[in-house]
Amino acid sequence: MTCPVVAFFDVDETLIASKSMFAVMRFYLEQTEGKAGLERFEVRLRCLRRLTAMGAPRVVINRLYYFFWRGTSANAVATAAAEWVVLRTTEPNFFLRPTVAALAMHRQRGDRIVLVSGSFPAVLEPLRIQLGADDLLCTRPRIVNGRLTGWVEQPMIGANKARAARYLMARGGINPLACAAYGDHLSDLPLLELVGHPGVVPHDPSLVAIARARNWRILT
């Protein structure tokens, strides 16, 4: 009996060239508020960048991002996100070809494809369908009475990605050494170290240095 294999893929700047969370927020605010919305987005972005520069963990940044959505209609955000995906996926450089080719190879072999991302279902679900992925492990905002509360169940960042992937494999009796994972940032390292076949998109020099030292696959 063939051992089941899972291929885990980070999304933003691994499968797509965009940071979907921020792009969708900008798109939504411009749609709903015009110039004032763009100004609001820039204020939020500066706040997040400032915290990042001060050394705030990515989990904290992820939580604060979703807090900015508090009180917003979940359906309105989902509609805007779906529209953003339709518009962006027509652009020639939206998908990162080497990683999408790797995903297609895993899919052709019959491997289970799982997207793992700090982004959220409104934007990731349309991408999952387009890419032919099977499952989604992501940050899930809490919704009450149809509105985003600003809180999330668990930021799918860093060690939380590895924890979720480990649970999925354990539940399915899957050997991690037979599985693959792809990421682009040092925060993806716990996920990459979890599997037997890691692949790195060469955006983060620190992660690329580790990949070279360990003879991991670098996608170019």
C-alpha positions in Angstrom: 0.0 0.0 0.0 1.4 3.4 -1.0 2.1 5.8 1.8 -0.1 8.9 1.5 1.9 12.1 0.8 1.0 15.7 1.6 2.5 18.8 -0.1 2.2 21.9 2.0 2.4 25.3 0.3 2.7 28.7 1.8 0.7 31.2 -0.4 1.8 34.8 -0.3 5.1 35.3 -2.2 5.4 31.5 -2.5 2.6 30.6 -4.9 1.5 34.2 -5.7 3.6 37.4 -6.1 1.3 39.4 -3.8 0.7 39.7 -0.1 -2.9 38.9 -0.3 -4.0 40.2 3.1 -2.8 43.7 2.5 -3.8 43.8 -1.2 -7.3 42.8 -0.4 -7.6 45.3 2.5 -6.4 48.1 0.2 -8.8 46.9 -2.6 -11.8 46.8 -0.2 -11.1 50.2 1.4 -10.6 51.8 -2.0 -13.9 50.3 -3.3 -15.9 51.4 -0.3 -14.3 54.7 0.7 -12.3 55.9 -2.3 -9.4 58.2 -1.5 -10.3 58.3 2.2 -10.1 54.5 2.2 -6.6 54.5 0.6 -5.5 57.0 3.2 -6.9 54.8 6.0 -5.1 51.8 4.5 -1.8 53.7 4.4 -2.2 54.6 8.1 -2.7 51.0 9.0 0.2 49.8 6.9 2.5 52.4 8.5 1.4 51.2 11.9 2.2 47.5 11.0 5.5 48.4 9.5 6.5 50.4 12.5 5.7 47.5 14.8 7.7 45.1 12.5 10.7 47.5 12.6 10.5 47.5 16.4 10.7 43.7 16.4 7.1 42.7 17.0 6.5 39.0 16.2 4.7 38.2 13.0 1.9 36.5 15.1 1.3 39.9 16.8 1.2 41.6 13.4 -1.2 39.0 12.1 -3.6 39.5 15.0 -3.5 43.3 14.6 -4.2 43.1 10.9 -7.4 41.3 11.6 -8.3 43.6 14.4 -8.4 46.4 11.8 -11.4 44.6 10.1 -13.5 44.7 13.3 -17.2 45.6 12.6 -16.9 45.0 8.8 -19.4 42.8 7.0 -17.9 39.4 6.4 -20.0 39.0 3.2 -18.8 42.4 1.9 -15.1 41.4 2.5 -15.6 38.0 0.9 -17.2 39.6 -2.2 -14.3 42.1 -2.5 -11.8 39.3 -2.0 -13.3 37.1 -4.7 -13.4 40.1 -7.1 -9.7 40.8 -6.3 -8.8 37.2 -7.0 -10.6 37.3 -10.4 -8.9 40.5 -11.4 -5.4 39.6 -10.3 -5.3 36.0 -11.6 -5.7 37.4 -15.1 -2.3 39.1 -14.7 0.6 37.2 -16.3 3.0 37.4 -13.3 0.5 36.9 -10.5 1.3 33.2 -10.0 4.9 32.3 -9.3 5.6 29.8 -12.0 8.3 27.5 -10.4 6.1 26.9 -7.3 2.9 26.5 -9.3 4.8 24.0 -11.4 5.8 22.1 -8.3 2.2 22.1 -7.1 1.1 20.7 -10.5 3.7 18.0 -10.2 2.4 16.9 -6.8 -1.2 17.0 -7.9 -0.3 14.8 -11.0 1.3 12.3 -8.6 -1.9 12.2 -6.6 -0.4 13.9 -3.5 -2.7 15.8 -1.2 -2.2 19.6 -1.7 -2.6 21.8 1.4 -2.3 25.6 1.4 -0.9 26.9 4.7 -1.2 30.7 5.1 -1.6 33.6 7.6 -4.2 35.0 5.1 -7.9 34.2 5.5 -10.5 32.0 3.7 -12.3 34.8 1.8 -9.2 35.2 -0.4 -7.6 31.8 -0.1 -10.6 29.7 -1.0 -10.9 31.1 -4.6 -7.2 30.6 -4.9 -7.4 27.0 -3.6 -10.0 26.2 -6.2 -8.0 27.7 -9.1 -4.9 25.9 -8.0 -6.6 22.6 -7.5 -5.5 22.3 -3.8 -7.4 19.9 -1.5 -7.3 21.6 1.9 -6.7 25.0 3.6 -4.9 25.7 6.9 -5.1 29.4 7.5 -6.0 32.2 9.9 -9.7 32.2 10.5 -11.4 35.4 11.7 -14.2 35.2 14.2 -17.5 36.3 12.8 -20.5 37.2 14.9 -23.9 38.2 13.4 -22.3 38.5 10.0 -19.5 40.8 11.0 -15.8 40.4 11.7 -15.1 40.8 15.3 -11.4 41.7 14.9 -10.4 38.4 16.7 -9.0 35.2 15.2 -8.9 31.6 16.3 -5.2 31.1 15.7 -2.7 33.1 13.5 -1.4 30.6 11.0 2.1 31.9 11.3 5.5 30.4 12.1 5.3 27.5 14.6 1.5 27.4 14.3 1.9 26.3 10.6 4.1 23.4 11.7 1.7 22.6 14.5 -1.3 22.5 12.2 0.5 20.4 9.6 1.8 18.0 12.2 -1.7 17.5 13.5 -3.1 16.9 10.0 -0.4 14.3 9.2 -0.8 12.6 12.6 -4.6 12.4 12.2 -4.1 10.7 8.7 -1.3 8.4 9.8 1.0 10.2 7.3 4.8 10.0 7.5 6.2 13.6 7.5 9.4 12.3 5.9 7.5 11.4 2.8 5.9 14.8 2.6 6.9 18.2 1.1 6.6 21.8 2.1 7.3 25.1 0.3 7.9 28.5 1.8 9.6 31.8 1.2 10.3 33.4 4.6 12.3 32.4 7.7 9.0 32.2 9.6 8.2 29.1 7.4 11.2 27.3 8.7 9.3 25.2 11.4 7.0 23.9 8.6 9.9 23.2 6.2 11.9 21.4 8.9 8.9 19.2 9.6 8.9 17.3 6.3 11.4 15.2 4.3 11.2 17.3 1.2 11.4 21.1 1.8 11.5 23.6 -1.0 12.4 27.3 -0.8 11.4 30.3 -2.9 14.5 32.5 -2.8 13.1 35.8 -1.3 14.6 35.7 2.2 18.4 35.6 2.3 18.3 34.0 5.8 16.1 31.2 4.7 18.1 30.7 1.4 21.3 30.4 3.5 19.7 27.7 5.6 18.4 25.9 2.5 21.8 25.9 0.9 23.5 24.7 4.0 21.1 21.8 4.3 20.9 21.0 0.6 17.2 21.8 0.3 15.6 22.5 -3.0 15.6 26.1 -4.1 13.0 27.0 -6.7 14.1 29.2 -9.5 
